[in-house]
Amino acid sequence: MLSVNRLSKTFGRVRAVRQVSFALGKGRITAMLGENGAGKTTTLKMAAGFLEKDSGTIILDAVRPGYVPEHPAFFPWLTGVEILDLTARANGLRRVELRNRVRNLCEKLLLEPAILERRPGTYSSGNAKKFAYLQSLVSEPDLLIADEPYSALDPPSIRRLRELFAEMRDRGATLLLSSHMLAEVERIADDVIIIRQGEVIAKSDLNEFCSRYGSSPRRDLESVFLALTQHEGRLLL
């Protein structure tokens, strides 16, 4: 579905991403974790085609990829309805099909359909994030990449989004989520990738990861993540 090999990116003298390699399994949710500035967002943007790589290869075998950034941005002169109409045309959706999917997704995302008549620039940050999901999910993507998927969302919305992610996985979709909310990630992820200073330092099935690198009595994702990234500034691997 998505495979990257020896992906690298430099901004001036800063090596943001260094030889990053990973592959996503079909019908699985993968969490990409790392400290601020680790290179997660840069990696996601390159994988999604929004940022040119310096070197490496990206194999994207998805018919309908979707991408939701941490801070969504939209054409300021278009309303939500107009943006969705453009999205539908780009994906070959008929108007009745679009209407049914929008109604269903608005209910799942706790998004009031009436606001779609307004321009997204007038939405609250939470509703703007929900609309970004609506725009991506209306095409029923087989691959979804989301950067900080829960940012700006309230607890009820986070719960609904978690359920929606699980539904997508059950349908066979592949998800790549980059998040600092480790407790939420632990509830939904199948696999985990940890990036530090632009390099992958660990990748594994989540349960195997916590068992392998955790120590009794605590083997939760947060404690393992902190042990790998913050122990006297050096890795424990």
C-alpha positions as CSV (number, residue, x, y, z in Angstrom):
1,M,0.0,0.0,0.0
2,L,2.8,2.4,1.0
3,S,6.5,1.6,1.1
4,V,9.4,4.1,1.5
5,N,13.0,3.2,1.3
6,R,16.0,5.3,2.4
7,L,14.0,8.5,2.3
8,S,16.0,11.7,3.0
9,K,15.3,15.4,3.1
10,T,17.5,18.4,4.0
11,F,16.6,22.0,4.7
12,G,19.7,24.1,4.4
13,R,22.1,22.6,7.0
14,V,19.3,20.7,8.8
15,R,19.0,17.0,7.9
16,A,15.3,16.6,8.7
17,V,14.9,13.1,7.5
18,R,17.7,10.6,7.2
19,Q,17.4,7.3,5.3
20,V,13.9,6.5,6.6
21,S,12.5,3.2,5.5
22,F,9.2,1.5,6.4
23,A,6.3,-0.3,4.8
24,L,2.6,-0.3,5.8
25,G,0.5,-3.4,5.9
26,K,-2.9,-3.5,4.2
27,G,-5.8,-3.2,6.6
28,R,-3.6,-2.0,9.5
29,I,-3.2,1.2,11.5
30,T,0.3,2.3,11.9
31,A,1.3,5.0,14.4
32,M,4.4,7.2,13.7
33,L,5.8,8.6,16.9
34,G,8.6,11.0,17.7
35,E,9.5,14.1,19.6
36,N,9.0,17.6,18.3
37,G,11.3,18.1,15.2
38,A,11.9,14.4,14.8
39,G,11.0,14.6,11.1
40,K,7.5,13.0,11.2
41,T,5.6,15.7,9.4
42,T,8.3,16.0,6.7
43,T,8.2,12.3,6.2
44,L,4.4,12.3,5.9
45,K,4.4,15.2,3.4
46,M,6.9,13.4,1.2
47,A,5.0,10.2,1.4
48,A,1.8,11.9,0.4
49,G,3.4,13.8,-2.4
50,F,3.2,17.3,-1.0
51,L,7.0,17.7,-0.5
52,E,9.8,16.7,-2.8
53,K,12.3,14.3,-1.5
54,D,16.0,14.7,-1.8
55,S,16.7,10.9,-2.2
56,G,15.0,7.6,-1.7
57,T,12.0,5.8,-3.2
58,I,8.3,6.0,-2.5
59,I,6.0,3.3,-3.7
60,L,2.3,4.3,-3.3
61,D,-0.1,1.5,-4.4
62,A,-3.3,3.2,-3.4
63,V,-6.2,3.9,-5.7
64,R,-7.7,6.6,-3.5
65,P,-5.2,8.1,-1.1
66,G,-6.3,10.7,1.5
67,Y,-4.3,13.2,3.6
68,V,-5.3,15.2,6.6
69,P,-2.7,17.7,7.9
70,E,-2.4,19.0,11.4
71,H,-3.6,22.4,10.4
72,P,-5.9,22.2,7.4
73,A,-6.1,25.0,4.9
74,F,-8.8,25.5,2.2
75,F,-9.5,27.8,-0.7
76,P,-10.7,30.9,1.2
77,W,-13.3,31.9,-1.4
78,L,-15.2,28.6,-1.5
79,T,-17.8,27.3,0.9
80,G,-17.7,23.8,2.4
81,V,-20.4,22.7,-0.1
82,E,-18.4,24.0,-3.1
83,I,-15.2,22.3,-1.9
84,L,-17.0,19.0,-1.5
85,D,-18.5,19.4,-4.9
86,L,-15.0,19.8,-6.4
87,T,-13.8,16.8,-4.4
88,A,-16.7,14.7,-5.8
89,R,-16.0,15.7,-9.4
90,A,-12.4,14.8,-9.0
91,N,-13.4,11.4,-7.7
92,G,-16.2,10.7,-10.1
93,L,-18.9,10.8,-7.4
94,R,-22.5,11.4,-8.5
95,R,-24.4,14.2,-6.6
96,V,-26.8,11.8,-4.8
97,E,-23.8,9.6,-3.8
98,L,-22.0,12.6,-2.5
99,R,-25.0,13.8,-0.5
100,N,-25.5,10.4,1.2
101,R,-21.8,10.1,2.1
102,V,-21.7,13.6,3.5
103,R,-24.8,13.1,5.6
104,N,-23.3,9.8,7.0
105,L,-19.9,11.3,7.7
106,C,-21.3,14.4,9.3
107,E,-23.2,12.2,11.7
108,K,-20.1,10.1,12.5
109,L,-17.8,13.2,12.9
110,L,-20.3,15.2,15.0
111,L,-20.2,17.9,12.3
112,E,-23.3,20.1,11.9
113,P,-24.2,19.9,8.1
114,A,-25.5,23.5,8.2
115,I,-22.0,24.9,8.5
116,L,-21.1,23.5,5.1
117,E,-22.9,26.5,3.6
118,R,-20.2,28.7,5.1
119,R,-16.5,29.1,4.1
120,P,-14.2,26.9,6.2
121,G,-12.2,29.9,7.2
122,T,-15.1,30.8,9.5
123,Y,-15.1,27.4,11.2
124,S,-13.7,26.8,14.7
125,S,-10.4,24.9,14.7
126,G,-12.2,21.7,15.7
127,N,-14.8,22.0,12.9
128,A,-12.1,22.8,10.4
129,K,-10.3,19.6,11.4
130,K,-13.6,17.7,11.0
131,F,-14.2,19.2,7.6
132,A,-10.7,18.1,6.5
133,Y,-11.7,14.6,7.4
134,L,-15.0,15.0,5.6
135,Q,-13.2,16.1,2.5
136,S,-10.8,13.2,2.6
137,L,-13.1,10.5,3.6
138,V,-16.0,11.3,1.2
139,S,-14.0,9.5,-1.5
140,E,-13.6,6.4,0.8
141,P,-9.8,6.3,0.6
142,D,-7.9,3.0,0.8
143,L,-5.0,4.8,2.4
144,L,-5.3,7.7,4.9
145,I,-2.4,9.7,6.2
146,A,-3.2,12.0,9.1
147,D,-0.8,14.3,10.9
148,E,-1.8,14.9,14.6
149,P,-5.2,13.3,13.8
150,Y,-6.8,14.4,17.1
151,S,-5.6,18.0,17.4
152,A,-8.3,20.6,18.1
153,L,-11.0,17.9,18.7
154,D,-13.0,17.5,21.9
155,P,-13.3,14.1,23.7
156,P,-16.6,13.1,22.1
157,S,-15.2,13.8,18.6
158,I,-12.0,11.9,19.4
159,R,-14.0,8.9,20.4
160,R,-16.1,9.1,17.2
161,L,-12.9,9.4,15.1
162,R,-11.4,6.4,16.8
163,E,-14.4,4.4,15.9
164,L,-14.3,5.7,12.3
165,F,-10.6,4.6,12.0
166,A,-11.5,1.2,13.2
167,E,-14.3,0.9,10.7
168,M,-11.9,1.9,7.9
169,R,-9.4,-0.8,9.0
170,D,-12.2,-3.3,9.1
171,R,-13.0,-2.4,5.4
172,G,-9.4,-3.1,4.5
173,A,-8.1,0.5,4.4
174,T,-4.6,1.3,5.6
175,L,-4.0,4.2,8.0
176,L,-0.8,6.1,9.0
177,L,-1.3,8.4,12.0
178,S,1.4,10.6,13.5
179,S,0.4,11.7,17.0
180,H,1.7,12.8,20.4
181,M,-1.4,11.5,22.1
182,L,0.2,8.1,23.0
183,A,-2.8,6.8,25.0
184,E,-5.1,7.3,22.1
185,V,-2.6,5.7,19.7
186,E,-2.2,2.7,22.0
187,R,-6.0,2.1,21.8
188,I,-6.2,1.9,18.0
189,A,-2.8,1.2,16.4
190,D,-1.6,-2.2,15.2
191,D,2.0,-1.2,14.4
192,V,4.3,1.5,15.6
193,I,7.2,3.4,14.1
194,I,9.4,5.7,16.2
195,I,11.5,8.4,14.6
196,R,14.2,10.3,16.4
197,Q,16.4,13.1,14.9
198,G,15.2,12.1,11.4
199,E,15.9,8.4,11.7
200,V,13.8,5.4,12.4
201,I,14.9,3.8,15.7
202,A,12.2,1.3,16.2
203,K,9.3,-0.3,14.2
204,S,7.2,-3.3,15.2
205,D,3.8,-4.7,15.9
206,L,2.5,-2.7,18.9
207,N,2.1,-5.6,21.3
208,E,5.5,-7.0,20.4
209,F,7.0,-3.5,20.7
210,C,5.8,-3.0,24.2
211,S,6.8,-6.5,25.3
212,R,10.2,-6.2,23.8
213,Y,11.3,-2.8,24.9
214,G,9.1,-2.3,28.0
215,S,10.1,-3.3,31.5
216,S,7.9,-4.7,34.3
217,P,5.6,-3.5,35.8
218,R,5.0,-0.8,33.1
219,R,4.9,-1.8,29.5
220,D,2.5,0.8,28.2
221,L,3.4,2.7,25.0
222,E,4.2,6.0,26.8
223,S,6.8,4.4,29.1
224,V,8.4,2.5,26.3
225,F,8.5,5.6,24.1
226,L,10.1,7.7,26.8
227,A,12.7,5.1,27.5
228,L,13.7,4.9,23.9
229,T,13.9,8.6,23.2
230,Q,14.9,10.3,26.5
231,H,17.2,8.1,28.4
232,E,20.2,10.4,28.9
233,G,19.8,11.4,25.3
234,R,20.8,8.0,24.0
235,L,19.0,5.0,22.6
236,L,18.4,1.9,24.6
237,L,18.4,-0.3,21.4
